Amino acid sequence: MARYKKAVSTAICLQLTLVAWYLPYGVASASVTSGGGSLSVSCAWIYATTLVLSNSSVNPILHRWKLGEVSQTVKNTSG
């Protein structure tokens, strides 16, 4: 049961990380499409887009780190 709890908490952690990366982009995109053409909205959209694109390079590191913990726990539990 403990290893399943660890796996679920890892999955939730990774999902929350994805939400943290994509939520600013969603908000900025909604602001841009609703007619917000100001400089601050454009800058926010550029920064949010950069954050989304940086997710591609950080995501494998997060997965290796978190899933490495889970696989080590499974190895320790099973023998």
Wavefront OBJ file of the C-alpha trace (Angstrom):
o trace
v 0.000 0.000 0.000
v 2.853 2.390 0.796
v 4.398 2.091 -2.657
v 1.045 2.831 -4.302
v 0.678 5.870 -2.091
v 4.139 7.009 -3.204
v 3.292 6.405 -6.873
v 0.047 8.362 -6.580
v 1.746 11.266 -4.816
v 4.419 11.320 -7.532
v 1.792 11.354 -10.282
v -0.070 14.188 -8.562
v 3.163 16.132 -8.133
v 3.988 15.799 -11.833
v 0.467 16.815 -12.848
v 0.569 19.891 -10.617
v 3.907 20.808 -12.153
v 2.341 20.630 -15.610
v -0.546 22.809 -14.467
v 1.910 25.323 -13.032
v 3.717 25.459 -16.367
v 0.639 25.697 -18.604
v -1.764 27.820 -16.526
v 0.034 31.148 -17.154
v -0.018 30.390 -20.879
v -3.755 29.750 -20.801
v -4.434 32.969 -18.945
v -2.158 35.005 -21.217
v -3.647 33.462 -24.360
v -7.159 34.251 -23.158
v -6.099 37.841 -22.489
v -4.562 38.214 -25.936
v -7.538 36.704 -27.774
v -10.072 38.756 -25.825
v -8.624 41.901 -27.316
v -5.942 42.802 -24.805
v -3.380 44.385 -27.078
v -1.433 46.283 -24.460
v 2.293 45.969 -24.044
v 2.011 44.285 -20.654
v -0.343 41.608 -22.024
v 2.005 40.973 -24.933
v 4.982 40.660 -22.584
v 3.026 38.297 -20.337
v 2.162 36.149 -23.358
v 5.818 36.031 -24.442
v 6.977 35.033 -20.955
v 4.220 32.424 -20.660
v 5.154 30.978 -24.055
v 8.788 30.789 -22.967
v 7.708 28.990 -19.795
v 5.711 26.432 -21.814
v 8.632 25.826 -24.151
v 11.031 25.434 -21.229
v 8.767 22.662 -19.961
v 10.106 20.466 -22.764
v 13.595 20.593 -21.333
v 12.673 20.405 -17.653
v 10.024 17.683 -17.975
v 12.450 14.770 -18.608
v 14.529 15.822 -15.607
v 11.459 15.893 -13.363
v 10.269 12.521 -14.614
v 13.656 10.902 -14.129
v 13.973 12.353 -10.647
v 10.474 11.470 -9.444
v 10.126 8.129 -11.213
v 13.619 7.185 -10.073
v 12.427 7.539 -6.483
v 9.453 5.295 -7.175
v 11.500 2.595 -8.913
v 14.032 2.637 -6.045
v 11.197 2.243 -3.543
v 9.797 -0.697 -5.506
v 13.238 -2.324 -5.650
v 13.669 -1.905 -1.905
v 10.201 -3.267 -1.184
v 10.356 -6.329 -3.405
v 13.640 -7.648 -2.244
l 1 2 3 4 5 6 7 8 9 10 11 12 13 14 15 16 17 18 19 20 21 22 23 24 25 26 27 28 29 30 31 32 33 34 35 36 37 38 39 40 41 42 43 44 45 46 47 48 49 50 51 52 53 54 55 56 57 58 59 60 61 62 63 64 65 66 67 68 69 70 71 72 73 74 75 76 77 78 79
